Amino acid sequence: MSDRPRSSSKSRIEKLDRLLTRDPEAFAARFERAGLHREQGAYEAAKQDYLELLRRRPTDFGVLNDFGNLVLKAGYKDAARSLFGEAVRHHPDNPKGRVNLATLLFLLDEHHEARMHFEAALRADPDHIHAHRGMGNLLAEIGDAAGARAHRDKGFKNNFLTMLPYRGARPPVRVLLLVSAAGGNTPTASLLDEQVFQTTVLVSEYYDAKVALPAHDVVFNSIGDADICAEGLQAACAVLRHSSRPVINHPLAVGKTGRAANAERLRVLPNVVTPRMATVPRLALAGSNAAGIVAANGFAFPLLLRVPGFHTGRYFVRVESAASLAAAAGKLPGDDVWLIEQLDARDGEGMFRKIRVMIVDRKLYPLHLAISRDWKVHYFRADMAESADNRLHDRAFLDDMAGFIGPRGMAALERINAALDLDYGGIDFALNAAGDILFFEGNATMIMAPLGSDEKWAYRRPAFDAVFSAIRAMLLDRAQRDSLALAQGVNS
């Protein structure tokens, strides 16, 4: 992938335009132009070029693969799957195509098929680092910690630094992005605009201190899941000893934001209600004394079971009675699970609610109010697209967060914000009838899913834009403020 500046890319596209005007059949020129459009984020222009290229050479690997990456980045997973699938069908021995298809299948929770393609990629190229990394993620997902570690060692050792392309015309703000090989990282692709920020990704667990850190203006620690990233967060602290630049989300603060740890430390805050939680061996819940274990830990049915380290509702179930406990526990991976008290987040009409606010530079920003008939509330699965009334409630929250939540709840949220001590993150919660905060989670891994193009979501765009603007302002301010202070110190 090219890292040419945006201005030179624009000039090159203009030259290719002239060439293709003279010779519309010039395949290589059209392929290059499609790639440049893709790099610059010109989706429609790139799509038209790729469609024309496919018309001429429907089995070309580069076209199928790059077109697949284009539509996947735009959110069209089915189209990406079809294109990657065609690339593999016509080029079965190309490991790159196998890895791209496998990675998408893994995201779609089709683990058996994903593993088949990762393994095929490794047969074709036993040293393919991205195949090893993908296998590491997949094996971790199904509970094979030793296998995951072996593949991650092959995928990241001596390959712990990656510089991402920069597309801007001006000198960039250089970001050192810390990630964990174990996953649990803050999604940053939509936060770090490649026309403003030049990002170097460092996998903290595999950093070799003998290697100098790349030049950077600010460090963004994206290791966000304290429940599965203890090793990565500890390694990130070691990395920071080699940097004097400002840090977004210090790993010491992130390390305190595990689900159970948050529930325990935040319950002492006024007007904050957190669920009771306990960690128990998963297999014990399948035994004859399972109900006794539940009772001994102070829980009653119905209750929630959750596997540590997973988000968006994965491996998170409600258990209605002792009779269904063993079956529920048996479907979960891993050694331990959490018993979680279910807080009553229903509104006056019996609908379940979940509110998300984002934290940027320690200020609170509204993101969404999700309303659902189901207890497991996520915006993309809630009753929002179908219900205009629910969207009206969402809009009321976005237009006046403080008025919607009330002074009692806002004061409690600010206490939570201060306790979390994060530069970037989010809080998921509901309100009870008294206006108290029913706390679900607060951490740095919160996803801001892209808005759909449907006009009915237009009311959400100002809230999204406000968060993205605040993130950019925070990064720029941290980098510039520190640089000015350093320059003044040198000149004094």
Salt bridges, closest charged atoms under 4 A:
ASP17 OD1 - ARG33 NH1 2.71
GLU25 OE1 - ARG56 NE 3.76
GLU32 OE2 - ARG12 NE 2.79
GLU39 OE1 - ARG4 NH1 3.99
GLU39 OE1 - ARG167 NH1 3.39
GLU44 OE1 - LYS47 NZ 3.43
ASP49 OD1 - ARG30 NH1 2.92
ASP49 OD1 - ARG33 NH2 2.87
GLU52 OE2 - ARG55 NH2 2.54
GLU52 OE2 - ARG56 NE 2.99
ASP66 OD2 - ARG38 NH2 3.58
GLU86 OE1 - ARG89 NH2 2.99
GLU86 OE1 - HIS90 NE2 3.21
ASP109 OD1 - ARG314 NH1 2.47
GLU110 OE2 - ARG81 NH1 2.58
GLU119 OE2 - ARG115 NE 3.10
GLU141 OE2 - ARG314 NH2 1.71
ASP193 OD2 - ARG472 NH2 2.83
GLU194 OE2 - ARG167 NE 3.43
ASP217 OD1 - ARG174 NH2 2.85
ASP225 OD2 - HIS311 NE2 2.78
GLU231 OE1 - ARG149 NH2 2.64
GLU264 OE1 - ARG267 NE 3.70
GLU320 OE2 - ARG318 NE 2.52
ASP344 OD1 - ARG346 NE 2.90
ASP347 OD2 - ARG353 NE 3.06
ASP361 OD1 - ARG478 NH2 2.82
ASP383 OD2 - ARG373 NH1 3.11
ASP394 OD2 - ARG460 NE 3.98
ASP399 OD2 - ARG395 NE 3.74
ASP421 OD1 - ARG362 NH2 2.68
ASP423 OD1 - ARG362 NH1 2.37
ASP423 OD1 - ARG478 NH2 2.80
ASP428 OD2 - LYS354 NZ 3.63
ASP428 OD1 - ARG356 NE 2.73
ASP436 OD1 - ARG408 NE 2.61
GLU441 OE1 - ARG259 NH2 3.15
ASP477 OD2 - ARG481 NH1 3.35
ASP482 OD2 - ARG245 NH1 3.08
